C-alpha cells in the first residue's frame, strides 16, 4: 500500500496510528506530497479529485480517502474490531467521538489557514474567533467524556480525539486548553505516551 501524506497532518496521523495499532505500518510506503488548501498538488489529484491527504493507494491501484474510510479499511484488513465496533451503542459512541475529534480538527485547521493561507488583506478575525469557539466547545465535550475514554484497545473515537489534542499542542501552543480541561488533560497525557502515538508525532518537513 502507498500513502500520500503530509508529516504535519492530523488526519494522516489518525491513519498511521491505526496502522501501528494493527501491525500494518511496515506495509505502507509513504509518498511525498504537498497538500494545500489553495495550491493543488497534481501527485495527489491523480488519485484523489479533492487533492487532499491522506489518500491510500491499494495494491490494485484503487485509491481510498478520507481518513475515516482508510482507518476503517485498515481495521477491517487486520480484523481489529475494537477500532470500529460492529454494532450497538459501542459503535455509535465510537463514531460520534470520531466526529467530535474530526470537527475539532476541521475548525482548528481552518483557523490556522486563516493566518497561513489567506492573504492578510482578506483575513477575517471574527471568522477565526468563531472557529476557535467551536474548538473550545469541542474541548468541553471531550472533558465531559474523558473518564470514559479508553487507553487500552482504543476505538477510532479515542484515536481521533487524541490526534486532535495533539494537533492543538503542535499548532496552537499558546492555546492553554489544559487549564479548563483537567480530566481531558490527564487522559491525553497517558494516551500520547502510547507507542502508536509516539511513532506518529507530527513534524515539520
N, CA, C and O of each residue as an XYZ file, in Angstrom:
820
protein
N       0.845     -1.192      0.000
C       0.000      0.000      0.000
C       0.879      1.241      0.000
O       1.993      1.230      0.523
N       0.360      2.312     -0.595
C       1.088      3.569     -0.648
C       0.194      4.680     -0.102
O      -1.001      4.735     -0.392
N       0.793      5.557      0.687
C       0.038      6.624      1.333
C       0.595      7.982      0.929
O       1.756      8.294      1.194
N      -0.245      8.784      0.284
C       0.092     10.185      0.054
C      -0.136     10.909      1.375
O      -1.218     10.834      1.958
N       0.897     11.611      1.839
C       0.842     12.099      3.209
C       1.444     13.498      3.327
O       2.084     14.007      2.406
N       1.215     14.092      4.484
C       1.911     15.296      4.933
C       2.317     15.032      6.373
O       1.490     14.566      7.158
N       3.561     15.313      6.748
C       4.037     14.960      8.085
C       3.382     15.742      9.213
O       3.496     15.363     10.379
N       2.692     16.839      8.875
C       2.029     17.639      9.902
C       0.529     17.377      9.982
O      -0.142     17.925     10.857
N      -0.005     16.557      9.093
C      -1.459     16.363      9.026
C      -1.976     15.482     10.156
O      -1.519     14.349     10.308
N      -2.922     15.981     10.953
C      -3.507     15.139     11.997
C      -4.372     14.016     11.429
O      -4.573     12.992     12.082
N      -4.881     14.209     10.216
C      -5.677     13.166      9.590
C      -4.787     12.032      9.084
O      -5.178     10.866      9.130
N      -3.594     12.372      8.603
C      -2.608     11.341      8.293
C      -2.215     10.612      9.570
O      -2.037      9.394      9.566
N      -2.081     11.355     10.661
C      -1.712     10.725     11.930
C      -2.750      9.693     12.347
O      -2.391      8.609     12.807
N      -4.028     10.012     12.192
C      -5.078      9.043     12.503
C      -4.828      7.723     11.780
O      -4.885      6.649     12.378
N      -4.554      7.825     10.499
C      -4.341      6.633      9.676
C      -3.133      5.852     10.171
O      -3.202      4.632     10.319
N      -2.039      6.536     10.425
C      -0.828      5.835     10.831
C      -0.932      5.259     12.237
O      -0.320      4.229     12.522
N      -1.687      5.895     13.116
C      -1.941      5.300     14.434
C      -2.676      3.980     14.265
O      -2.321      2.985     14.897
N      -3.696      3.967     13.417
C      -4.416      2.716     13.152
C      -3.486      1.677     12.548
O      -3.562      0.496     12.889
N      -2.610      2.111     11.656
C      -1.665      1.175     11.039
C      -0.715      0.586     12.071
O      -0.429     -0.611     12.039
N      -0.231      1.407     12.976
C       0.666      0.903     14.026
C      -0.073     -0.033     14.980
O       0.446     -1.089     15.342
N      -1.264      0.345     15.381
C      -2.017     -0.476     16.329
C      -2.364     -1.840     15.750
O      -2.490     -2.815     16.490
N      -2.518     -1.912     14.441
C      -2.920     -3.171     13.788
C      -1.750     -3.890     13.134
O      -1.945     -4.872     12.418
N      -0.537     -3.409     13.373
C       0.639     -4.089     12.842
C       0.833     -3.957     11.349
O       1.445     -4.828     10.729
N       0.319     -2.872     10.746
C       0.409     -2.716      9.297
C       1.287     -1.544      8.858
O       1.373     -1.257      7.664
N       1.939     -0.864      9.805
C       2.717      0.322      9.450
C       3.805     -0.005      8.429
O       4.066      0.781      7.519
N       4.437     -1.166      8.586
C       5.518     -1.537      7.672
C       5.005     -1.890      6.282
O       5.794     -1.986      5.342
N       3.693     -2.087      6.136
C       3.109     -2.423      4.839
C       2.802     -1.187      4.000
O       2.353     -1.302      2.859
N       3.045     -0.003      4.567
C       2.664      1.241      3.898
C       3.901      2.015      3.471
O       4.777      2.307      4.285
N       3.963      2.341      2.189
C       5.030      3.192      1.659
C       4.527      4.631      1.626
O       3.432      4.902      1.131
N       5.322      5.544      2.150
C       4.933      6.947      2.187
C       5.343      7.629      0.895
O       6.495      7.530      0.474
N       4.398      8.324      0.261
C       4.663      9.074     -0.968
C       4.648     10.565     -0.668
O       3.708     11.081     -0.065
N       5.686     11.238     -1.091
C       5.804     12.668     -0.846
C       4.688     13.423     -1.558
O       4.316     13.091     -2.684
N       4.164     14.439     -0.887
C       3.132     15.284     -1.478
C       3.143     16.617     -0.751
O       3.801     16.779      0.276
N       2.403     17.568     -1.306
C       2.346     18.901     -0.704
C       0.902     19.386     -0.726
O       0.546     20.266     -1.510
N       0.082     18.812      0.130
C      -1.321     19.210      0.199
C      -1.428     20.662      0.657
O      -0.710     21.097      1.557
N      -2.333     21.403      0.024
C      -2.508     22.817      0.354
C      -3.951     23.192      0.031
O      -4.507     22.695     -0.948
N      -4.571     24.062      0.837
C      -5.978     24.396      0.582
C      -6.212     25.186     -0.695
O      -7.342     25.243     -1.182
N      -5.164     25.802     -1.251
C      -5.312     26.606     -2.463
C      -4.555     25.997     -3.643
O      -5.097     25.875     -4.742
N      -3.315     25.622     -3.409
C      -2.478     25.085     -4.497
C      -2.633     23.566     -4.571
O      -2.219     22.845     -3.664
N      -3.234     23.092     -5.662
C      -3.450     21.657     -5.835
C      -2.137     20.955     -6.170
O      -1.352     21.430     -6.990
N      -1.919     19.826     -5.525
C      -0.754     19.001     -5.832
C      -1.197     17.923     -6.823
O      -2.039     17.085     -6.500
N      -0.631     17.951     -8.020
C      -1.027     17.005     -9.068
C      -0.762     15.571     -8.659
O      -1.452     14.660     -9.119
N       0.228     15.354     -7.801
C       0.529     13.993     -7.357
C      -0.619     13.403     -6.555
O      -0.891     12.205     -6.632
N      -1.291     14.251     -5.783
C      -2.453     13.780     -5.024
C      -3.684     13.725     -5.921
O      -4.437     12.751     -5.905
N      -3.877     14.784     -6.704
C      -5.066     14.876     -7.552
C      -5.168     13.737     -8.549
O      -6.266     13.410     -9.001
N      -4.040     13.127     -8.900
C      -4.063     11.994     -9.826
C      -4.802     10.801     -9.232
O      -5.262      9.925     -9.965
N      -4.918     10.763     -7.909
C      -5.576      9.635     -7.238
C      -6.819     10.062     -6.452
O      -7.688      9.239     -6.166
N      -6.899     11.332     -6.109
C      -7.994     11.845     -5.296
C      -8.427     13.180     -5.890
O      -7.650     14.134     -5.853
N      -9.633     13.286     -6.434
C     -10.053     14.536     -7.079
C     -10.092     15.714     -6.127
O     -10.057     16.863     -6.566
N     -10.163     15.449     -4.822
C     -10.163     16.526     -3.842
C      -8.758     17.020     -3.531
O      -8.586     18.054     -2.885
N      -7.740     16.269     -4.000
C      -6.330     16.623     -3.793
C      -6.012     16.841     -2.321
O      -5.345     17.807     -1.951
N      -6.502     15.924     -1.484
C      -6.292     16.029     -0.044
C      -5.584     14.781      0.472
O      -5.672     13.704     -0.118
N      -4.888     14.953      1.578
C      -4.300     13.813      2.275
C      -5.070     13.593      3.576
O      -5.626     14.523      4.161
N      -5.083     12.324      4.010
C      -4.415     11.155      3.445
C      -5.200     10.542      2.286
O      -6.430     10.580      2.254
N      -4.456      9.979      1.339
C      -5.019      9.168      0.270
C      -4.211      7.875      0.224
O      -2.988      7.905      0.085
N      -4.892      6.753      0.338
C      -4.235      5.449      0.347
C      -4.446      4.769     -0.995
O      -5.575      4.655     -1.472
N      -3.356      4.321     -1.598
C      -3.419      3.616     -2.883
C      -3.171      2.135     -2.617
O      -2.112      1.756     -2.117
N      -4.142      1.311     -2.950
C      -4.048     -0.121     -2.704
C      -3.196     -0.795     -3.784
O      -2.854     -0.187     -4.798
N      -2.869     -2.045     -3.544
C      -2.036     -2.781     -4.489
C      -2.668     -2.882     -5.868
O      -1.961     -2.965     -6.873
N      -3.993     -2.875     -5.921
C      -4.679     -2.975     -7.212
C      -4.880     -1.620     -7.882
O      -5.517     -1.532     -8.932
N      -4.332     -0.555     -7.270
C      -4.437      0.775     -7.831
C      -5.615      1.587     -7.341
O      -5.686      2.789     -7.597
N      -6.546      0.950     -6.635
C      -7.693      1.690     -6.105
C      -7.238      2.672     -5.040
O      -6.377      2.351     -4.222
N      -7.817      3.872     -5.047
C      -7.486      4.889     -4.053
C      -8.615      5.002     -3.035
O      -9.792      5.009     -3.393
N      -8.241      5.090     -1.768
C      -9.198      5.279     -0.686
C      -8.952      6.622     -0.021
O      -7.804      7.023      0.175
N     -10.021      7.313      0.325
C      -9.959      8.588      1.045
C     -11.339      8.819      1.621
O     -12.302      8.334      1.027
N     -11.516      9.518      2.728
C     -10.550     10.251      3.508
C     -10.062      9.403      4.687
O     -10.080      8.175      4.604
N      -9.627     10.035      5.782
C      -9.075      9.277      6.910
C     -10.087      8.310      7.497
O      -9.712      7.223      7.935
N     -11.355      8.678      7.518
C     -12.371      7.797      8.095
C     -12.461      6.490      7.330
O     -12.550      5.415      7.922
N     -12.437      6.592      6.016
C     -12.526      5.398      5.173
C     -11.253      4.559      5.299
O     -11.314      3.337      5.435
N     -10.100      5.231      5.252
C      -8.832      4.499      5.323
C      -8.687      3.787      6.656
O      -8.266      2.631      6.696
N      -9.028      4.456      7.742
C      -8.906      3.825      9.061
C      -9.801      2.595      9.166
O      -9.387      1.569      9.705
N     -11.015      2.693      8.657
C     -11.905      1.537      8.725
C     -11.402      0.413      7.823
O     -11.536     -0.762      8.166
N     -10.828      0.760      6.682
C     -10.243     -0.257      5.803
C      -9.121     -1.000      6.517
O      -9.066     -2.229      6.471
N      -8.230     -0.268      7.173
C      -7.112     -0.905      7.872
C      -7.615     -1.785      9.016
O      -7.094     -2.878      9.237
N      -8.623     -1.308      9.737
C      -9.181     -2.106     10.825
C      -9.781     -3.393     10.288
O      -9.572     -4.462     10.862
N     -10.523     -3.302      9.198
C     -11.137     -4.484      8.601
C     -10.079     -5.436      8.061
O     -10.199     -6.652      8.218
N      -9.053     -4.897      7.432
C      -7.975     -5.715      6.856
C      -7.252     -6.522      7.925
O      -6.812     -7.645      7.676
N      -7.132     -5.945      9.117
C      -6.421     -6.610     10.207
C      -7.344     -7.372     11.152
O      -6.879     -8.061     12.060
N      -8.647     -7.248     10.937
C      -9.585     -7.893     11.850
C      -9.598     -7.261     13.227
O      -9.880     -7.934     14.219
N      -9.292     -5.962     13.298
C      -9.233     -5.241     14.581
C     -10.596     -4.621     14.864
O     -10.802     -3.425     14.663
N     -11.512     -5.445     15.327
C     -12.891     -4.990     15.508
C     -13.025     -3.945     16.604
O     -14.006     -3.201     16.620
N     -12.068     -3.869     17.519
C     -12.177     -2.889     18.601
C     -12.062     -1.454     18.079
O     -12.562     -0.525     18.712
N     -11.403     -1.269     16.922
C     -11.283      0.086     16.375
C     -12.627      0.610     15.883
O     -12.953      1.780     16.083
N     -13.401     -0.252     15.245
C     -14.729      0.105     14.743
C     -15.710     -0.974     15.192
O     -15.956     -1.926     14.451
N     -16.274     -0.843     16.394
C     -17.239     -1.846     16.856
C     -18.334     -2.070     15.816
O     -18.772     -1.136     15.145
N     -18.759     -3.301     15.699
C     -19.659     -3.666     14.606
C     -21.080     -3.156     14.764
O     -21.730     -2.819     13.774
N     -21.570     -3.095     15.993
C     -22.980     -2.744     16.171
C     -23.225     -2.257     17.595
O     -22.366     -2.346     18.472
N     -24.434     -1.738     17.782
C     -24.862     -1.361     19.120
C     -24.298     -0.030     19.588
O     -23.715      0.729     18.814
N     -24.490      0.234     20.887
C     -24.082      1.514     21.463
C     -22.586      1.778     21.299
O     -22.175      2.921     21.099
N     -21.773      0.724     21.384
C     -20.327      0.926     21.272
C     -19.958      1.509     19.900
O     -19.093      2.379     19.800
N     -20.619      1.023     18.855
C     -20.324      1.539     17.514
C     -20.701      3.012     17.403
O     -19.906      3.823     16.928
N     -21.919      3.363     17.842
C     -22.374      4.747     17.685
C     -21.568      5.690     18.571
O     -21.346      6.848     18.214
N     -21.130      5.194     19.723
C     -20.276      6.017     20.582
C     -18.932      6.279     19.906
O     -18.455      7.414     19.882
N     -18.324      5.224     19.356
C     -17.027      5.373     18.702
C     -17.117      6.315     17.503
O     -16.250      7.170     17.321
N     -18.161      6.164     16.686
C     -18.290      7.009     15.501
C     -18.607      8.456     15.862
O     -18.131      9.382     15.205
N     -19.412      8.650     16.909
C     -19.718     10.018     17.338
C     -18.478     10.692     17.903
O     -18.250     11.879     17.670
N     -17.679      9.938     18.641
C     -16.433     10.509     19.155
C     -15.456     10.812     18.027
O     -14.715     11.793     18.093
N     -15.451      9.982     17.000
C     -14.638     10.293     15.832
C     -15.106     11.608     15.204
O     -14.287     12.446     14.828
N     -16.424     11.785     15.093
C     -16.964     13.015     14.519
C     -16.606     14.225     15.374
O     -16.340     15.305     14.847
N     -16.600     14.046     16.687
C     -16.210     15.134     17.588
C     -14.754     15.529     17.351
O     -14.444     16.709     17.190
N     -13.869     14.544     17.331
C     -12.460     14.832     17.093
C     -12.223     15.436     15.728
O     -11.455     16.390     15.599
N     -12.874     14.894     14.693
C     -12.734     15.436     13.348
C     -13.249     16.873     13.282
O     -12.664     17.711     12.595
N     -14.335     17.160     13.989
C     -14.886     18.512     13.991
C     -13.945     19.515     14.626
O     -13.790     20.632     14.131
N     -13.310     19.113     15.734
C     -12.315     19.986     16.361
C     -11.163     20.228     15.388
O     -10.685     21.353     15.243
N     -10.721     19.152     14.719
C      -9.624     19.288     13.763
C     -10.005     20.171     12.584
O      -9.215     21.023     12.176
N     -11.180     19.989     12.039
C     -11.611     20.811     10.906
C     -11.596     22.291     11.272
O     -11.105     23.124     10.510
N     -12.138     22.609     12.447
C     -12.188     24.003     12.876
C     -10.783     24.550     13.130
O     -10.479     25.682     12.753
N      -9.933     23.754     13.765
C      -8.572     24.197     14.058
C      -7.771     24.418     12.777
O      -7.021     25.388     12.666
N      -7.934     23.514     11.810
C      -7.225     23.665     10.543
C      -7.657     24.931      9.805
O      -6.820     25.662      9.276
N      -8.957     25.183      9.771
C      -9.444     26.380      9.095
C      -8.961     27.642      9.801
O      -8.629     28.633      9.150
N      -8.923     27.607     11.133
C      -8.413     28.754     11.884
C      -6.947     29.004     11.560
O      -6.520     30.153     11.445
N      -6.181     27.936     11.412
C      -4.774     28.092     11.053
C      -4.634     28.610      9.627
O      -3.818     29.494      9.367
N      -5.424     28.067      8.699
C      -5.348     28.512      7.312
C      -5.701     29.995      7.170
O      -5.210     30.675      6.269
N      -6.552     30.486      8.065
C      -6.929     31.897      8.000
C      -5.700     32.796      8.107
O      -5.659     33.880      7.524
N      -4.697     32.334      8.860
C      -3.466     33.114      9.010
C      -2.373     32.700      8.038
O      -1.572     33.536      7.619
N      -2.327     31.430      7.674
C      -1.185     30.942      6.893
C      -1.454     30.854      5.397
O      -0.512     30.885      4.606
N      -2.723     30.743      4.987
C      -3.035     30.568      3.568
C      -3.775     31.757      2.960
O      -3.732     31.960      1.747
N      -4.449     32.538      3.791
C      -5.218     33.669      3.267
C      -4.381     34.950      3.352
O      -3.773     35.214      4.389
N      -4.339     35.736      2.298
C      -3.594     36.996      2.342
C      -4.105     37.896      3.468
O      -5.303     37.901      3.752
N      -3.222     38.652      4.108
C      -3.626     39.479      5.263
C      -4.817     40.388      4.987
O      -5.666     40.583      5.857
N      -4.881     40.945      3.778
C      -5.965     41.890      3.489
C      -7.336     41.214      3.398
O      -8.368     41.885      3.417
N      -7.337     39.885      3.299
C      -8.598     39.154      3.209
C      -8.933     38.381      4.492
O      -9.965     37.713      4.552
N      -8.111     38.459      5.474
C      -8.356     37.718      6.715
C      -9.523     38.334      7.491
O      -9.727     39.548      7.489
N     -10.268     37.469      8.142
C     -11.473     37.892      8.863
C     -11.365     37.405     10.308
O     -11.679     36.245     10.576
N     -10.937     38.240     11.241
C     -10.750     37.817     12.637
C     -12.008     37.213     13.267
O     -11.923     36.269     14.053
N     -13.162     37.757     12.922
C     -14.404     37.228     13.506
C     -14.631     35.785     13.102
O     -15.093     34.973     13.905
N     -14.309     35.466     11.863
C     -14.438     34.090     11.370
C     -13.512     33.163     12.149
O     -13.922     32.079     12.564
N     -12.273     33.584     12.348
C     -11.314     32.770     13.085
C     -11.755     32.579     14.528
O     -11.630     31.487     15.081
N     -12.265     33.626     15.130
C     -12.757     33.516     16.508
C     -13.919     32.533     16.600
O     -14.021     31.780     17.569
N     -14.791     32.535     15.600
C     -15.920     31.600     15.593
C     -15.429     30.162     15.473
O     -15.987     29.258     16.093
N     -14.393     29.954     14.681
C     -13.818     28.618     14.548
C     -13.205     28.154     15.864
O     -13.382     27.003     16.263
N     -12.494     29.037     16.531
C     -11.883     28.666     17.811
C     -12.939     28.465     18.893
O     -12.705     27.734     19.856
N     -14.105     29.108     18.746
C     -15.220     28.835     19.661
C     -15.689     27.396     19.501
O     -16.027     26.734     20.482
N     -15.708     26.912     18.253
C     -16.051     25.501     18.021
C     -15.024     24.574     18.671
O     -15.379     23.556     19.265
N     -13.754     24.938     18.551
C     -12.706     24.144     19.189
C     -12.930     24.101     20.691
O     -12.846     23.035     21.302
N     -13.216     25.254     21.294
C     -13.427     25.317     22.739
C     -14.641     24.489     23.161
O     -14.606     23.809     24.186
N     -15.704     24.548     22.376
C     -16.897     23.757     22.696
C     -16.601     22.268     22.569
O     -17.076     21.462     23.369
N     -15.814     21.908     21.559
C     -15.412     20.512     21.425
C     -14.591     20.048     22.606
O     -14.760     18.925     23.081
N     -13.703     20.902     23.084
C     -12.893     20.566     24.254
C     -13.774     20.364     25.487
O     -13.505     19.485     26.307
N     -14.814     21.166     25.618
C     -15.738     20.984     26.743
C     -16.404     19.611     26.680
O     -16.575     18.954     27.707
N     -16.776     19.184     25.489
C     -17.393     17.865     25.329
C     -16.393     16.749     25.619
O     -16.746     15.740     26.230
N     -15.146     16.927     25.182
C     -14.112     15.927     25.482
C     -13.873     15.844     26.979
O     -13.694     14.754     27.522
N     -13.870     16.988     27.647
C     -13.710     16.999     29.102
C     -14.817     16.198     29.777
O     -14.563     15.466     30.734
N     -16.043     16.335     29.279
C     -17.180     15.649     29.895
C     -17.084     14.134     29.761
O     -17.524     13.405     30.650
N     -16.513     13.654     28.655
C     -16.450     12.204     28.433
C     -15.094     11.615     28.796
O     -14.898     10.405     28.685
N     -14.158     12.453     29.227
C     -12.790     11.996     29.486
C     -12.711     10.762     30.388
O     -11.911      9.869     30.109
N     -13.522     10.674     31.474
C     -13.411      9.484     32.328
C     -13.756      8.172     31.627
O     -13.396      7.100     32.113
N     -14.445      8.245     30.497
C     -14.845      7.019     29.794
C     -13.959      6.721     28.587
O     -14.174      5.722     27.900
N     -12.973      7.565     28.321
C     -12.090      7.342     27.173
C     -11.084      6.242     27.482
O     -10.487      6.217     28.559
N     -10.902      5.339     26.536
C     -10.047      4.167     26.741
C      -8.590      4.494     26.458
O      -8.268      5.412     25.704
N      -7.716      3.709     27.091
C      -6.281      3.739     26.798
C      -5.842      2.432     26.142
O      -5.011      2.438     25.235
N      -6.396      1.326     26.598
C      -6.090      0.025     26.008
C      -7.138     -0.293     24.945
O      -8.336     -0.107     25.162
N      -6.676     -0.770     23.808
C      -7.533     -1.052     22.657
C      -8.492      0.109     22.375
O      -9.710     -0.059     22.420
N      -7.937      1.275     22.089
C      -8.790      2.440     21.815
C      -9.573      2.268     20.528
O      -9.117      1.622     19.585
N     -10.754      2.854     20.504
C     -11.557      2.867     19.286
C     -11.122      4.030     18.409
O     -10.267      4.827     18.794
N     -11.719      4.118     17.229
C     -11.430      5.237     16.347
C     -11.799      6.561     17.009
O     -11.267      7.612     16.651
N     -12.704      6.503     17.967
C     -13.074      7.721     18.686
C     -11.924      8.273     19.501
O     -11.605      9.458     19.402
N     -11.292      7.422     20.310
C     -10.145      7.863     21.098
C      -8.974      8.283     20.208
O      -8.293      9.268     20.492
N      -8.747      7.531     19.131
C      -7.639      7.858     18.233
C      -7.822      9.250     17.637
O      -6.869     10.024     17.555
N      -9.038      9.565     17.224
C      -9.299     10.863     16.611
C      -9.202     11.988     17.632
O      -8.643     13.045     17.340
N      -9.738     11.769     18.816
C      -9.646     12.788     19.864
C      -8.186     13.008     20.260
O      -7.758     14.146     20.448
N      -7.424     11.923     20.386
C      -6.007     12.060     20.710
C      -5.244     12.805     19.626
O      -4.351     13.598     19.923
N      -5.596     12.549     18.361
C      -4.957     13.261     17.253
C      -5.321     14.742     17.278
O      -4.487     15.594     16.972
N      -6.559     15.048     17.641
C      -6.997     16.443     17.718
C      -6.260     17.191     18.822
O      -5.783     18.305     18.606
N      -6.164     16.584     20.002
C      -5.466     17.243     21.109
C      -3.982     17.395     20.797
O      -3.372     18.404     21.150
N      -3.404     16.402     20.138
C      -2.013     16.511     19.723
C      -1.798     17.633     18.722
O      -0.768     18.308     18.752
N      -2.769     17.836     17.829
C      -2.654     18.897     16.843
C      -2.735     20.267     17.503
O      -2.018     21.189     17.113
N      -3.603     20.406     18.498
C      -3.681     21.681     19.213
C      -2.343     22.009     19.869
O      -1.890     23.153     19.824
N      -1.716     21.016     20.472
C      -0.406     21.253     21.082
C       0.642     21.617     20.037
O       1.523     22.435     20.300
N       0.552     21.024     18.872
C       1.530     21.229     17.811
C       1.376     22.594     17.140
O       2.364     23.294     16.918
N       0.147     22.969     16.821
C      -0.086     24.182     16.046
C      -0.581     25.375     16.863
O      -0.481     26.515     16.409
N      -1.112     25.128     18.058
C      -1.638     26.212     18.879
C      -1.049     26.136     20.289
O      -1.794     26.009     21.261
N       0.280     26.212     20.411
C       0.887     26.081     21.742
C       0.456     27.184     22.699
O       0.539     27.020     23.916
N      -0.001     28.298     22.156
C      -0.450     29.397     23.018
C      -1.840     29.155     23.589
O      -2.281     29.888     24.474
N      -2.528     28.147     23.098
C      -3.898     27.856     23.497
C      -3.864     26.903     24.691
O      -3.769     25.689     24.511
N      -3.940     27.438     25.896
C      -3.793     26.635     27.118
C      -5.100     25.904     27.436
O      -5.820     26.264     28.368
N      -5.386     24.876     26.645
C      -6.653     24.162     26.814
C      -6.690     23.327     28.083
O      -7.767     23.001     28.583
N      -5.518     22.977     28.607
C      -5.475     22.113     29.796
C      -6.011     22.795     31.045
O      -6.529     22.128     31.940
N      -5.893     24.105     31.113
C      -6.275     24.833     32.328
C      -7.735     24.600     32.705
O      -8.067     24.512     33.887
N      -8.594     24.504     31.717
C     -10.028     24.327     31.973
C     -10.515     22.908     31.686
O     -11.713     22.634     31.752
N      -9.590     22.013     31.370
C      -9.985     20.652     30.985
C      -9.027     19.643     31.612
O      -8.283     18.951     30.917
N      -9.063     19.578     32.915
C      -8.072     18.784     33.642
C      -8.230     17.292     33.404
O      -7.232     16.580     33.299
N      -9.453     16.807     33.318
C      -9.647     15.371     33.093
C      -9.205     14.972     31.690
O      -8.576     13.932     31.497
N      -9.541     15.809     30.717
C      -9.091     15.539     29.355
C      -7.568     15.593     29.277
O      -6.952     14.807     28.556
N      -6.964     16.513     30.015
C      -5.506     16.645     30.010
C      -4.845     15.400     30.591
O      -3.832     14.938     30.066
N      -5.399     14.856     31.661
C      -4.820     13.647     32.269
C      -4.915     12.470     31.314
O      -3.954     11.722     31.138
N      -6.081     12.310     30.697
C      -6.223     11.212     29.724
C      -5.257     11.400     28.562
O      -4.595     10.452     28.141
N      -5.177     12.611     28.051
C      -4.325     12.883     26.896
C      -2.861     12.626     27.206
O      -2.131     12.102     26.364
N      -2.427     12.987     28.394
C      -1.035     12.763     28.767
C      -0.685     11.284     28.678
O       0.374     10.915     28.171
N      -1.587     10.442     29.175
C      -1.351      8.999     29.121
C      -1.481      8.475     27.688
O      -0.709      7.616     27.263
N      -2.461      8.999     26.950
C      -2.713      8.500     25.591
C      -1.556      8.827     24.656
O      -1.170      8.003     23.827
N      -1.005     10.026     24.789
C       0.091     10.424     23.908
C       1.354      9.594     24.138
O       2.257      9.597     23.301
N       1.424      8.889     25.260
C       2.584      8.055     25.556
C       2.503      6.669     24.921
O       3.477      5.917     24.942
N       1.343      6.330     24.357
C       1.216      5.025     23.707
C       2.207      4.934     22.547
O       2.427      5.927     21.854
N       2.803      3.772     22.324
C       3.791      3.643     21.238
C       3.270      4.115     19.885
O       4.009      4.740     19.124
N       2.011      3.825     19.576
C       1.455      4.232     18.281
C       1.374      5.750     18.155
O       1.527      6.292     17.061
N       1.135      6.431     19.266
C       1.092      7.890     19.237
C       2.506      8.468     19.183
O       2.749      9.446     18.477
N       3.420      7.882     19.909
C       4.805      8.354     19.879
C       5.413      8.203     18.482
O       6.180      9.056     18.036
N       5.067      7.124     17.806
C       5.631      6.846     16.486
C       5.065      7.746     15.390
O       5.598      7.781     14.281
N       3.995      8.470     15.691
C       3.315      9.255     14.648
C       3.252     10.737     14.980
O       2.414     11.456     14.435
N       4.113     11.196     15.852
C       4.090     12.605     16.216
C       4.362     13.478     14.983
O       5.237     13.158     14.179
N       3.617     14.575     14.836
C       3.801     15.423     13.650
C       5.140     16.134     13.684
O       5.700     16.386     14.751
N       5.645     16.454     12.506
C       6.920     17.149     12.415
C       6.923     18.019     11.169
O       6.205     17.755     10.205
N       7.736     19.051     11.206
C       7.898     19.912     10.041
C       8.809     19.240      9.037
O       9.871     18.739      9.406
N       8.411     19.220      7.766
C       9.230     18.592      6.734
C      10.334     19.525      6.282
O      11.128     19.166      5.413
